[in-house]
Amino acid sequence: MEGRAPQGTRRRRGSFRARVAIVFALQTIVVIIASLMAANNVAPIGAAIAIMLCSGGLAWLAVSREWIPVAALARLLEGWDPDRPDMEGLDRENGRSADGDVSSLIHGLHGLATRIEGFGERERNFTRDASHELRSPLTVIKMSSDMLADETDLSDFGHRSLERIRRSTRELEALVEAFLILSRESDQGLAEEDFVVNNVLRQEVDYARELIAGRPVELILDEPASFALHASPRVFAVLCGQLIRHALQQTDQGTIVVTVMPGSVSVINPALDMPEAGSRRHASVDRHGFDLAIARRLSDRFQWPLELRSLPGASRIASVRFPHPQPVEA
């Protein structure tokens, strides 16, 4: 069966501890004998001390020799690269080791490294394929909706349906972008640059305004401050876009304010009003907060702390703090 240690290895399992125990037992016997010889004047005290020191030295050499396979394995793992695992090095160490415990450890590391290598390959395949296969149909939908918008004989119902298609396409684009970022084990491949957060936020607010067309909701960008970041503008846009969309989904009516403060961005949405009897909630309002869960994962991933709190009047505020803001150069 794959992954099971050979029969000879199973017989030797635990031999390292047994050999070390034998070495120290023999050393203890030698020390006791030398002490008795010195106490009974059978041998001089100097000779007894010399015997004890020699037995201690021999015990140290024996234990050091037994520790050689463990030290070699530690050196191999010290320079281990998860992206390029050295399977041949593990096989060589397994062939050199005669101890069952070390062989079992190497077998376990070999299986773990194989699984990690498979996970990394699936991650690369998913991000590559999903990036192409999901974005291509979205591009087709956007182009088709733009072409339909130019039709002059489109009915009012057709225009409303077209706007819903556009809004859903925009939401799906943001969702795909967030999933592709989170699916990567690291942020490698995301270009970092110096950018002004206000410029990126203006674009995200413009995108979000398309989602509230026909709803009694107003979205305002308040900019009492401005700052820059050295990071991925793509990640920043996805994170702030998720917070804005979450506020839109949680608001039936009122004003949502996106505020830029020194080193932080906050999104304030009004209190949730309980629907009165006989009234209907807007179809675009969603109470589940799926976008907020994605925003939390993004903030944890890139170490941009996300804080949620309630203000007087039951309004809620979501703020993201950026630890290393930069001044905006003129």
C-alpha positions in Angstrom: 0.0 0.0 0.0 1.3 3.5 -1.0 2.8 5.5 1.8 3.3 2.5 4.2 6.8 2.0 5.5 8.6 -1.2 4.5 8.6 -4.2 6.8 12.3 -3.7 7.8 11.6 -0.1 8.7 8.7 -1.0 10.9 11.0 -3.5 12.8 13.5 -0.7 13.4 10.9 1.8 14.6 11.9 3.2 18.0 15.5 2.0 17.7 17.0 5.5 18.1 15.5 5.9 21.6 16.5 2.3 22.5 20.1 2.9 21.5 20.3 6.2 23.3 18.8 4.5 26.4 21.4 1.7 26.2 24.3 4.3 26.0 23.1 6.2 29.0 22.5 3.0 31.0 26.0 1.8 30.3 27.4 5.2 31.3 25.4 5.1 34.5 26.8 1.6 35.3 30.4 2.8 34.6 29.9 5.8 36.9 28.6 3.6 39.7 31.4 1.1 39.4 34.1 3.9 39.3 32.5 5.5 42.4 32.5 2.3 44.3 36.1 1.6 43.4 37.1 5.0 44.6 35.1 4.7 47.8 36.6 1.3 48.6 40.2 2.4 47.8 40.3 -0.1 44.9 41.4 2.6 42.5 42.7 6.2 43.1 40.2 9.0 42.9 41.9 10.5 39.9 41.6 7.2 38.0 37.9 7.0 38.9 37.3 10.6 37.7 39.2 9.8 34.5 37.0 6.7 33.9 33.8 8.8 34.4 35.1 11.5 32.0 36.0 8.9 29.4 32.6 7.2 29.7 30.9 10.6 29.3 32.9 11.4 26.2 32.2 8.0 24.6 28.4 8.4 25.4 28.4 11.9 23.8 30.1 10.5 20.6 27.6 7.6 20.5 24.6 9.9 20.8 26.1 12.4 18.3 26.5 9.6 15.8 22.9 8.5 16.3 21.8 12.1 15.8 23.5 12.5 12.4 20.3 11.5 10.3 18.1 13.9 12.2 20.6 16.8 11.7 20.9 16.0 8.0 17.1 16.1 7.7 17.0 19.4 9.6 19.5 20.9 7.2 17.5 19.7 4.2 14.3 21.3 5.6 16.1 24.5 6.5 16.5 25.4 2.8 13.2 23.9 1.8 11.3 25.8 -1.0 7.5 24.9 -1.0 7.3 26.0 -4.6 10.1 23.6 -5.7 10.2 20.8 -3.1 13.4 18.7 -3.2 11.8 15.2 -3.4 15.1 13.6 -4.4 16.8 15.0 -1.3 14.1 13.3 0.9 14.7 10.0 -1.0 18.4 10.3 -0.5 18.0 10.9 3.3 15.6 8.0 3.5 18.1 5.7 1.9 20.9 6.8 4.2 18.9 6.5 7.4 18.8 3.2 9.2 16.4 4.3 11.9 12.7 3.6 11.7 11.6 6.8 13.4 13.5 9.0 10.9 12.3 6.9 8.0 8.7 7.4 9.1 9.2 11.1 9.5 10.7 11.3 5.9 7.8 9.3 4.6 5.3 11.7 6.2 7.2 14.8 4.8 7.3 13.2 1.4 3.5 12.7 1.4 2.9 16.2 2.7 5.2 17.8 0.1 3.5 15.9 -2.6 0.0 17.1 -1.5 1.3 20.7 -1.2 2.8 20.5 -4.7 -0.6 19.3 -6.0 -2.4 22.1 -4.2 -0.1 24.7 -5.7 -0.6 23.3 -9.2 -4.4 23.3 -8.8 -4.2 26.9 -7.5 -2.2 28.1 -10.6 -4.5 26.2 -12.9 -7.6 27.7 -11.3 -6.4 31.3 -11.3 -5.2 31.0 -14.9 -8.3 29.3 -16.3 -10.8 31.2 -14.2 -9.3 34.5 -15.1 -9.8 33.8 -18.8 -12.9 31.6 -18.8 -14.9 33.9 -16.5 -13.8 37.2 -17.8 -14.4 36.4 -21.5 -18.2 35.8 -21.2 -18.5 38.9 -19.0 -16.8 40.9 -21.7 -19.3 39.5 -24.3 -22.2 40.4 -22.0 -21.0 43.9 -21.6 -20.5 44.4 -25.3 -23.9 43.0 -26.1 -25.6 45.2 -23.5 -23.9 48.3 -24.9 -25.1 47.3 -28.4 -28.7 46.8 -27.1 -28.6 50.2 -25.4 -28.2 51.8 -28.9 -31.4 50.3 -30.1 -34.0 53.0 -30.6 -37.1 50.8 -30.6 -36.3 49.2 -27.2 -39.3 49.3 -24.9 -39.3 50.7 -21.4 -39.4 47.1 -20.0 -36.4 46.3 -22.2 -34.5 49.3 -20.9 -35.2 48.3 -17.3 -34.1 44.7 -18.0 -30.9 46.0 -19.7 -30.0 48.1 -16.7 -30.5 45.1 -14.4 -28.2 43.1 -16.7 -25.6 45.8 -16.5 -25.8 46.0 -12.8 -25.5 42.3 -12.4 -22.6 42.2 -14.8 -20.8 44.9 -12.7 -21.4 42.9 -9.5 -20.2 39.7 -11.0 -17.0 41.4 -12.3 -16.3 42.6 -8.8 -17.0 39.2 -7.3 -14.8 37.4 -9.8 -12.0 39.9 -9.1 -12.2 39.3 -5.4 -12.3 35.5 -5.7 -9.3 35.5 -8.0 -7.3 37.6 -5.5 -8.3 35.4 -2.5 -7.7 32.2 -4.4 -4.0 32.9 -4.7 -1.8 31.6 -1.8 0.2 34.9 -1.9 -0.1 38.3 -3.5 2.5 37.5 -6.1 1.5 38.7 -9.5 -0.3 41.7 -8.2 1.5 44.8 -9.4 2.3 47.3 -6.6 2.7 51.0 -7.3 2.2 54.4 -5.7 -1.4 55.6 -6.3 -3.7 58.2 -4.8 -6.6 56.5 -3.0 -9.0 59.3 -3.8 -8.7 58.7 -7.6 -9.4 55.0 -7.2 -12.4 55.7 -4.9 -13.9 58.1 -7.3 -14.0 55.4 -9.9 -15.5 52.8 -7.5 -18.2 55.3 -6.4 -19.1 55.9 -10.1 -19.4 52.2 -10.6 -21.5 51.8 -7.5 -23.9 54.6 -8.6 -24.9 52.4 -11.5 -26.2 49.8 -9.0 -28.6 52.2 -7.4 -30.3 53.6 -10.5 -34.0 53.9 -9.7 -33.6 53.5 -6.0 -34.1 56.2 -3.3 -30.5 55.9 -2.3 -27.8 58.6 -2.6 -24.1 57.8 -2.7 -21.7 60.7 -1.7 -17.9 60.7 -1.7 -16.6 63.1 1.0 -12.8 63.9 0.7 -11.7 66.0 3.6 -8.2 64.4 3.2 -6.2 62.7 0.6 -3.3 60.2 0.8 -1.4 57.7 -1.3 -0.4 54.1 -0.9 2.3 51.8 -2.2 0.3 48.7 -2.8 -1.9 47.1 -5.4 -4.6 49.5 -6.6 -6.5 46.5 -7.8 -6.7 45.0 -4.3 -7.6 48.4 -2.9 -10.4 49.0 -5.4 -11.8 45.5 -4.8 -11.8 46.0 -1.0 -13.4 49.4 -1.0 -15.8 48.3 -3.7 -17.0 45.4 -1.6 -17.6 47.7 1.4 -19.6 50.1 -0.8 -21.7 47.3 -2.3 -22.4 45.9 1.2 -23.7 49.3 2.3 -25.9 49.5 -0.8 -27.3 46.1 -0.2 -28.1 47.0 3.4 -29.8 50.3 2.7 -33.4 50.7 1.5 -33.3 54.5 1.3 -31.1 57.4 2.5 -27.6 58.6 2.0 -24.4 56.5 2.0 -21.2 58.5 2.6 -17.8 57.3 1.6 -15.2 59.4 3.6 -11.5 59.7 3.0 -9.6 60.5 6.2 -5.8 60.6 6.8 -4.8 56.9 6.5 -8.3 55.5 6.5 -11.4 55.1 4.4 -14.9 54.7 5.9 -18.3 53.9 4.5 -21.3 55.1 6.6 -24.8 53.8 5.7 -28.0 54.9 7.5 -30.0 52.9 10.0 -31.9 49.9 8.8 -35.6 50.8 8.8 -38.0 48.0 9.6 -40.5 47.6 6.8 -43.9 48.7 7.8 -47.0 46.5 7.4 -48.0 46.4 3.7 -44.7 47.9 2.5 -42.3 46.0 0.3 -38.5 46.1 0.6 -36.6 46.9 -2.6 -35.6 43.9 -4.6 -31.9 44.9 -4.7 -31.6 45.0 -0.9 -29.8 41.9 0.6 -29.3 41.5 4.3 -26.8 38.6 4.2 -23.7 40.7 3.8 -21.7 38.4 1.5 -19.6 41.4 0.3 -18.6 42.2 3.9 -17.3 38.7 4.4 -15.1 39.1 1.3 -13.9 42.5 2.5 -12.9 40.9 5.9 -10.9 38.3 4.2 -9.1 40.9 2.0 -8.3 43.1 4.9 -6.9 40.1 6.9 -4.9 39.0 3.9 -3.2 42.3 3.2 -3.1 43.5 6.9 -5.4 46.5 6.4 -7.5 46.4 9.6 -11.2 46.6 9.1 -13.4 47.9 11.9 -17.2 47.9 12.2 -19.1 49.9 14.7 -22.5 51.6 15.2 -23.0 55.4 15.4 -25.7 57.2 17.4 -29.0 56.7 15.6 -28.1 53.1 14.7 -26.2 54.1 11.6 -23.3 51.8 10.9 -19.8 52.6 9.8 -17.1 50.3 8.2 -13.6 51.8 8.2 -10.4 50.4 6.8 -7.1 51.7 8.3 -3.9 51.6 6.2 -0.8 51.4 8.4 1.6 53.1 5.9 -0.1 56.0 4.2 2.0 58.4 2.1 1.5 62.1 1.4 0.2 63.1 -2.0 2.9 64.9 -3.9 1.9 68.1 -5.8 
